[in-house]
Amino acid sequence: MKYFPHAISLLSLIIICSYVKYDNSRAESATITKKAVTADMPRYNINHAPGGEYMGYLNAVSLDIPSELTFAGERVPLEIPDVKERLDRELLINTYWHSSTIVLIKKAHRWLPQIEEILKKNDIPDDFKYLTAIEGGFANVVSPSNAVGFWQILESSGKENGLEIDREVDERYDPLKATEAACSYLRKSYKKFGNWTNVAASYNRGMAGLQRALDNQKVDSYYDLLLNEETSRYVFRILAIKEIIEHPKKYGFNIEKKHLYDAEELRYVEVDHDIKDLIAFAKDQGINYKLLKRHNPWLRDDHLDVSRNQVYRIAIPVSN
C-alpha cells in the first residue's frame, strides 16, 4: 500500500500528458480546417491532400438558380415564385444526394447516347431522354403499381404501344425497345396537347388525368396547375437532372472520365427456333447465364418458345 500515492501521481501525469496531446491535436485540426476553408477549392467539393489525408470539408451551400431554362425548347417561367422554388427544391435534393446522382451520371454516359438516337428517329425532343433518369434511374426497376423498366411502363400501355409482354418475354425490360414504345406514347400525347411540357406531365399523370386537370382549373399550362405532389414535382425533377447532367461541375460533381460506365460491345444472334435451355445456350455462345440475362433482361424465363415466322435478336457480349 505504501506505493499507492506514487501510483496515483504517475496516473495523473499520464492523464495530463494525454490531455495536452489531445488539445494540441485539436489545435492542429482547427488549423487544417481553417486552411481548408480559406483555400481556393471548388465549391461543394471535398478536397484531399496528395497523400490522401483529409484536408477539406463539404461545403453545403444554397444554389444559384439558372436565370433561364427550357424544356424541349419551351421556356420555363422562372419569374413565377412557386416555379422557381419548386426547381430550387429538386436541384438541392439531387445536388446533395451525392451517391445517387453520381451513379446516375455514370449510367447516363452509357445509356443516353443510345436513347438519343431513338428519340431523334421518332422526332421526339432530345430532353425527353431525362425521363429515363427520373423514372427508372437507368435500371429495370418495378414499381408498386407494376410499372416496369427504364420508362416505367404498365402492361396495358406497353401492349398498346407495340411491346411483347408475356411470361417468357417482356420487352419493357429492353431499354431500347421500351424507348420506342415511349416514343409512341409521347407522339400521341403531343397530338393531344401540342405542348411538350404538358406531354411530359402526362407521362406521369396520364393524358386523361392531365386533360381533366387543365379543364377543371381552366388553364392550359402545367406550370399553372395545382396538382398532386408527385406530378407537381415531376417536370422539375426532369429539369434538375437535365441541369446537373449537362453541367456537373457547376454542382460539384467532378467525375473522371475513366469512372463513367461505357457501353459494352455486343454481337447479336438471331433466333427463329425454340431454345429449351437458355443456360446451355449461353454456354454455347461462350458466356454464362448471368451475362445472358444482363444483356437480355427481356428474357423472363429459363427457356424461350418461338412462334412461326418470329425472330428474336439476342445480345451476346464480346469478350475483351
C-alpha positions as CSV (number, residue, x, y, z in Angstrom):
1,M,0.0,0.0,0.0
2,K,3.0,2.4,0.5
3,Y,3.4,2.7,-3.2
4,F,-0.2,3.7,-3.8
5,P,0.4,7.5,-3.7
6,H,3.1,7.1,-6.3
7,A,0.8,5.2,-8.5
8,I,-1.8,8.0,-8.3
9,S,0.9,10.5,-9.2
10,L,2.0,8.5,-12.2
11,L,-1.6,8.1,-13.4
12,S,-2.2,11.8,-13.0
13,L,0.9,12.5,-15.1
14,I,-0.3,10.2,-17.8
15,I,-3.7,11.8,-17.9
16,I,-2.2,15.3,-18.1
17,C,0.2,14.3,-20.9
18,S,-2.7,12.7,-22.8
19,Y,-4.8,15.8,-22.5
20,V,-2.0,18.1,-23.7
21,K,-1.5,15.8,-26.7
22,Y,-5.3,15.8,-27.4
23,D,-5.5,19.6,-27.0
24,N,-2.6,20.0,-29.5
25,S,-4.3,17.7,-31.9
26,R,-7.5,19.8,-31.7
27,A,-5.5,22.9,-32.4
28,E,-3.8,21.3,-35.4
29,S,-7.1,20.1,-36.7
30,A,-8.6,23.6,-36.3
31,T,-5.6,25.0,-38.2
32,I,-6.1,22.5,-41.0
33,T,-9.9,23.3,-41.2
34,K,-9.1,27.0,-41.3
35,K,-6.7,26.5,-44.1
36,A,-9.2,24.4,-46.0
37,V,-12.0,27.0,-45.6
38,T,-9.8,29.7,-47.0
39,A,-8.2,27.6,-49.7
40,D,-9.1,28.1,-53.4
41,M,-11.1,24.9,-53.7
42,P,-14.1,24.1,-56.0
43,R,-17.5,24.9,-54.5
44,Y,-19.4,21.9,-53.0
45,N,-16.3,19.7,-53.3
46,I,-14.3,17.7,-50.8
47,N,-10.5,18.5,-51.1
48,H,-7.9,15.9,-50.3
49,A,-4.1,16.2,-49.7
50,P,-1.8,14.5,-52.2
51,G,-1.2,11.6,-49.7
52,G,-4.9,11.0,-49.3
53,E,-5.2,12.7,-45.9
54,Y,-8.4,14.6,-45.4
55,M,-7.7,18.3,-45.7
56,G,-11.1,19.8,-46.5
57,Y,-14.8,19.8,-45.8
58,L,-18.1,19.5,-47.6
59,N,-19.3,23.0,-48.4
60,A,-23.1,22.7,-48.2
61,V,-24.4,26.0,-49.6
62,S,-27.5,27.3,-51.3
63,L,-27.5,27.2,-55.1
64,D,-27.8,29.8,-57.8
65,I,-30.9,29.1,-59.9
66,P,-30.3,29.3,-63.7
67,S,-31.6,32.7,-65.0
68,E,-33.1,30.9,-68.0
69,L,-34.1,27.3,-68.5
70,T,-36.0,25.4,-71.2
71,F,-37.6,22.0,-71.6
72,A,-37.9,20.7,-75.2
73,G,-37.4,24.2,-76.5
74,E,-40.2,25.6,-74.2
75,R,-39.3,28.3,-71.8
76,V,-39.6,27.6,-68.0
77,P,-41.4,30.6,-66.4
78,L,-38.9,31.1,-63.6
79,E,-40.4,34.6,-62.8
80,I,-43.3,32.8,-61.1
81,P,-42.2,32.4,-57.5
82,D,-43.5,28.9,-56.9
83,V,-42.0,27.7,-60.2
84,K,-38.6,29.0,-59.1
85,E,-38.9,27.4,-55.6
86,R,-40.0,24.0,-57.0
87,L,-37.0,23.9,-59.2
88,D,-34.7,25.0,-56.3
89,R,-36.0,22.1,-54.2
90,E,-35.2,19.5,-56.9
91,L,-31.8,21.0,-57.6
92,L,-30.9,20.9,-53.9
93,I,-32.2,17.3,-53.4
94,N,-30.2,15.9,-56.4
95,T,-27.1,18.0,-55.8
96,Y,-26.7,16.8,-52.2
97,W,-27.9,13.2,-52.7
98,H,-24.4,12.5,-53.8
99,S,-24.2,8.7,-54.2
100,S,-27.5,8.5,-56.2
101,T,-26.6,11.4,-58.5
102,I,-23.1,10.2,-59.1
103,V,-24.3,6.7,-60.1
104,L,-27.0,8.4,-62.3
105,I,-24.3,10.4,-64.1
106,K,-22.1,7.3,-64.6
107,K,-25.1,5.3,-66.1
108,A,-26.1,8.3,-68.2
109,H,-22.8,8.0,-70.1
110,R,-23.7,4.5,-71.2
111,W,-27.4,4.9,-72.0
112,L,-28.2,8.5,-73.1
113,P,-26.4,8.3,-76.5
114,Q,-28.4,5.2,-77.4
115,I,-31.7,6.7,-76.2
116,E,-30.9,10.0,-78.1
117,E,-30.7,8.1,-81.4
118,I,-34.2,6.6,-80.9
119,L,-35.8,9.9,-79.8
120,K,-34.3,11.6,-82.9
121,K,-35.5,8.9,-85.2
122,N,-39.0,9.4,-83.8
123,D,-38.9,13.2,-83.9
124,I,-39.2,13.5,-80.1
125,P,-37.2,16.3,-78.4
126,D,-33.9,15.3,-77.0
127,D,-34.8,16.5,-73.5
128,F,-37.1,13.5,-73.1
129,K,-34.1,11.3,-72.5
130,Y,-34.0,12.7,-69.0
131,L,-37.4,11.0,-68.2
132,T,-35.5,7.7,-68.1
133,A,-33.3,9.1,-65.4
134,I,-36.1,10.0,-63.0
135,E,-38.4,7.1,-64.0
136,G,-36.2,4.1,-63.6
137,G,-32.8,5.6,-62.9
138,F,-31.4,3.7,-65.9
139,A,-32.4,0.5,-64.2
140,N,-35.0,-2.2,-64.8
141,V,-36.9,-1.4,-61.6
142,V,-40.5,-2.5,-60.9
143,S,-42.8,0.0,-59.1
144,P,-45.5,-0.9,-56.6
145,S,-48.1,-0.5,-59.4
146,N,-46.1,-2.9,-61.5
147,A,-44.8,-0.3,-63.9
148,V,-41.6,-1.8,-65.4
149,G,-38.2,-0.8,-66.7
150,F,-36.3,2.4,-67.7
151,W,-39.5,4.0,-68.8
152,Q,-41.8,2.5,-66.0
153,I,-44.4,1.1,-68.5
154,L,-47.6,-0.6,-67.4
155,E,-48.5,-3.8,-69.1
156,S,-51.6,-2.3,-70.8
157,S,-49.7,0.7,-72.1
158,G,-46.8,-1.5,-73.2
159,K,-49.0,-3.7,-75.3
160,E,-50.9,-0.7,-76.6
161,N,-47.6,0.8,-77.8
162,G,-46.2,-2.3,-79.5
163,L,-44.3,-4.3,-76.9
164,E,-44.5,-8.1,-76.5
165,I,-45.3,-8.9,-72.9
166,D,-45.9,-12.5,-71.6
167,R,-44.5,-15.0,-69.2
168,E,-41.4,-15.7,-71.3
169,V,-40.8,-12.3,-73.0
170,D,-41.3,-8.9,-71.5
171,E,-39.9,-6.2,-73.8
172,R,-40.5,-3.5,-71.2
173,Y,-37.2,-4.8,-69.8
174,D,-35.4,-4.0,-73.1
175,P,-34.3,-0.4,-72.6
176,L,-34.2,0.4,-76.3
177,K,-37.5,-1.3,-77.3
178,A,-39.1,0.4,-74.3
179,T,-37.8,3.7,-75.6
180,E,-39.6,3.0,-78.9
181,A,-42.8,2.3,-77.0
182,A,-42.4,5.5,-75.0
183,C,-41.9,7.5,-78.2
184,S,-45.2,6.1,-79.5
185,Y,-47.0,7.4,-76.3
186,L,-45.2,10.7,-76.5
187,R,-46.3,11.3,-80.1
188,K,-49.9,10.6,-79.2
189,S,-49.7,12.9,-76.2
190,Y,-48.2,15.7,-78.3
191,K,-51.0,15.3,-80.8
192,K,-53.5,15.9,-78.0
193,F,-51.8,18.7,-76.1
194,G,-49.5,20.4,-78.7
195,N,-47.1,21.3,-75.8
196,W,-44.1,19.2,-74.8
197,T,-44.1,20.3,-71.2
198,N,-47.7,19.1,-70.8
199,V,-46.7,15.9,-72.6
200,A,-44.0,15.3,-70.0
201,A,-46.5,15.8,-67.2
202,S,-49.0,13.5,-68.9
203,Y,-46.4,10.7,-68.8
204,N,-46.7,10.8,-65.1
205,R,-50.4,11.6,-64.7
206,G,-51.8,10.1,-67.9
207,M,-53.3,12.0,-70.8
208,A,-56.9,11.8,-69.5
209,G,-55.9,12.9,-66.0
210,L,-53.9,15.9,-67.2
211,Q,-56.6,17.0,-69.6
212,R,-59.2,16.7,-66.8
213,A,-57.0,18.9,-64.5
214,L,-56.5,21.5,-67.3
215,D,-60.2,21.6,-68.0
216,N,-61.3,21.8,-64.3
217,Q,-58.8,24.6,-63.5
218,K,-59.4,26.4,-66.8
219,V,-55.7,26.8,-67.6
220,D,-53.6,25.4,-70.5
221,S,-50.1,25.2,-68.9
222,Y,-48.6,22.6,-66.5
223,Y,-46.9,25.5,-64.6
224,D,-50.4,27.0,-63.8
225,L,-51.9,23.8,-62.4
226,L,-52.5,22.7,-58.8
227,L,-51.6,19.0,-58.8
228,N,-50.9,16.1,-56.5
229,E,-47.3,16.2,-55.2
230,E,-45.9,13.6,-57.5
231,T,-47.0,15.2,-60.7
232,S,-46.3,18.7,-59.3
233,R,-42.7,17.7,-58.8
234,Y,-42.3,15.6,-62.0
235,V,-41.2,18.1,-64.6
236,F,-39.0,19.9,-62.1
237,R,-37.2,16.6,-61.3
238,I,-36.6,16.3,-65.0
239,L,-35.3,19.9,-65.2
240,A,-33.0,19.4,-62.2
241,I,-31.4,16.2,-63.6
242,K,-31.0,17.8,-67.0
243,E,-29.2,20.8,-65.5
244,I,-26.9,18.6,-63.3
245,I,-26.0,16.1,-66.0
246,E,-25.3,18.9,-68.5
247,H,-23.3,21.0,-66.0
248,P,-22.0,18.5,-63.4
249,K,-19.0,20.6,-62.2
250,K,-21.3,23.6,-61.6
251,Y,-23.0,21.5,-59.0
252,G,-19.8,20.0,-57.5
253,F,-19.7,16.7,-59.4
254,N,-16.1,16.2,-60.5
255,I,-16.3,12.7,-62.1
256,E,-13.3,11.5,-64.0
257,K,-14.0,10.1,-67.5
258,K,-12.4,6.8,-66.6
259,H,-15.0,6.4,-63.8
260,L,-18.0,6.6,-66.2
261,Y,-19.8,3.5,-67.4
262,D,-19.2,2.8,-71.0
263,A,-21.5,1.0,-73.4
264,E,-20.4,-2.6,-73.8
265,E,-19.6,-4.1,-77.2
266,L,-22.2,-6.6,-78.2
267,R,-22.9,-9.0,-81.1
268,Y,-26.3,-10.3,-81.9
269,V,-27.6,-13.8,-82.6
270,E,-30.9,-14.2,-84.5
271,V,-33.1,-17.0,-83.1
272,D,-36.0,-18.4,-85.1
273,H,-36.5,-21.6,-83.1
274,D,-37.3,-22.7,-79.6
275,I,-34.5,-22.7,-77.0
276,K,-35.2,-25.3,-74.4
277,D,-32.4,-24.4,-72.1
278,L,-31.0,-20.8,-72.0
279,I,-28.2,-21.8,-69.7
280,A,-26.9,-24.3,-72.2
281,F,-27.5,-21.7,-75.0
282,A,-25.4,-19.2,-73.1
283,K,-22.6,-21.7,-72.7
284,D,-22.7,-22.5,-76.4
285,Q,-22.2,-18.7,-77.0
286,G,-19.2,-18.6,-74.8
287,I,-20.8,-16.8,-71.9
288,N,-22.6,-17.6,-68.7
289,Y,-26.3,-17.4,-67.8
290,K,-25.7,-14.2,-65.7
291,L,-24.3,-12.4,-68.7
292,L,-27.0,-13.6,-71.0
293,K,-29.7,-12.2,-68.6
294,R,-27.7,-9.0,-68.0
295,H,-27.8,-8.1,-71.7
296,N,-31.2,-9.6,-72.4
297,P,-33.3,-8.8,-69.4
298,W,-36.4,-9.1,-71.5
299,L,-35.9,-12.9,-71.4
300,R,-38.0,-13.7,-68.3
301,D,-37.7,-17.5,-68.1
302,D,-35.0,-20.1,-68.5
303,H,-36.3,-21.1,-71.9
304,L,-37.7,-19.4,-75.0
305,D,-40.6,-20.6,-77.2
306,V,-40.5,-19.0,-80.7
307,S,-43.7,-18.8,-82.8
308,R,-43.6,-19.5,-86.5
309,N,-42.2,-16.5,-88.5
310,Q,-40.9,-14.9,-85.4
311,V,-37.3,-13.9,-84.9
312,Y,-35.6,-12.7,-81.7
313,R,-32.3,-10.9,-81.6
314,I,-30.2,-12.0,-78.6
315,A,-27.3,-9.8,-77.5
316,I,-24.0,-11.5,-76.6
317,P,-21.2,-9.5,-75.0
318,V,-18.0,-9.5,-77.0
319,S,-15.0,-10.7,-74.9
320,N,-12.2,-8.1,-74.5
